[in-house]
């Protein structure tokens, strides 16, 4: 059993999907992140399109903590807005 298969055993279930039968805005993120780590970039995008802006936001926010970029906070806000837009748009497309 590979490390990634072991990680899949510890994924958190979607409470919204279990209780109401409807996916939430975050459904697919964990599986997409594992696919991203495995190098399956296209499948990760198909599963959860916001994986890339969220990953970039996380990496940039961590780098900004260390290096304190001049416009770091503005860039973080812009990346957060972009991530939210992608999440909402992809959720809307998924449910329709």
C-alpha positions in Angstrom: 0.0 0.0 0.0 1.5 3.3 -1.0 1.6 6.5 1.1 -1.1 8.1 -1.1 -3.5 5.1 -0.6 -2.9 5.4 3.1 -3.7 9.1 3.0 -7.0 8.4 1.3 -8.0 6.2 4.3 -7.7 9.2 6.5 -9.7 11.7 4.4 -12.4 13.6 6.2 -15.9 12.8 4.9 -18.2 15.7 3.8 -20.8 16.1 6.5 -23.0 18.2 4.1 -23.0 15.4 1.6 -23.7 12.8 4.2 -26.6 14.7 5.9 -28.2 16.4 2.9 -26.9 14.5 -0.2 -25.5 17.7 -1.7 -21.8 18.4 -2.2 -20.3 21.4 -0.5 -17.9 24.0 -1.9 -14.9 22.0 -0.6 -15.9 18.6 -1.9 -13.1 17.1 -3.9 -10.3 19.3 -2.4 -8.6 16.5 -0.5 -8.6 14.0 -3.4 -7.5 16.8 -5.8 -4.6 17.7 -3.5 -3.5 14.1 -3.4 -3.7 13.9 -7.2 -1.6 17.1 -7.3 1.1 15.7 -5.1 1.1 12.5 -7.3 1.7 14.7 -10.3 -1.7 14.1 -12.0 -2.3 17.8 -12.6 -5.1 17.5 -15.2 -7.1 15.1 -13.0 -6.6 17.3 -10.0 -8.0 20.3 -12.0 -10.9 18.3 -13.3 -11.8 17.1 -9.8 -11.5 20.5 -8.1 -10.5 23.5 -10.3 -9.8 25.8 -7.4 -6.8 23.6 -6.4 -4.4 25.7 -8.3 -5.4 29.2 -7.0 -5.7 27.8 -3.5 -2.3 26.1 -3.6 -0.7 29.3 -5.0 -2.4 31.3 -2.3 -1.1 29.0 0.4 2.5 29.0 -1.0 2.5 32.7 -1.5 1.1 33.4 2.0 3.8 31.2 3.6 6.5 32.9 1.5 5.2 36.3 2.5 5.5 35.4 6.2 9.2 34.8 5.6 10.2 37.4 3.0 7.6 40.2 3.6 6.9 41.2 0.0 6.2 44.9 -0.6 2.6 44.3 -1.8 2.2 40.9 -0.2 -1.1 41.6 1.6 -2.7 43.0 -1.6 -1.5 40.0 -3.6 -2.9 37.7 -0.9 -6.3 39.4 -1.0 -6.4 39.3 -4.8 -5.5 35.5 -4.7 -8.1 34.9 -2.1 -10.8 36.7 -4.2 -9.7 34.7 -7.3 -9.9 31.5 -5.3 -13.4 32.3 -4.0 -14.5 33.1 -7.5 -13.2 29.9 -8.9 -14.7 27.9 -6.1 -18.1 29.4 -6.5 -18.1 29.2 -10.3 -17.0 25.6 -10.4 -19.6 24.7 -7.7 -22.3 26.4 -9.8 -21.2 24.5 -12.9 -21.0 21.2 -11.0 -24.5 21.4 -9.6 -26.2 22.5 -12.9 
